[in-house]
């Protein structure tokens, strides 16, 4: 991402994602994921917990890249639609 695109992404994430936090499904998914992680951690030894930490970090990185790509796609689509509306 360019610096400008990254700044726009951060702005949109910080200022325009309120609808996500208001979505009851999101709250349920988040709560369930935390409970599942807690349950799994209770069953793991130290090394297993480290592996889980690494896996969760990789999944978080993967998810971040997906979100950034989705933002870029939506931004590009927005520009295309805007050009169709303005002759």
Helices and strands as residue ranges (DSSP letters): H 3-15, H 18-22, H 24-43, H 46-85
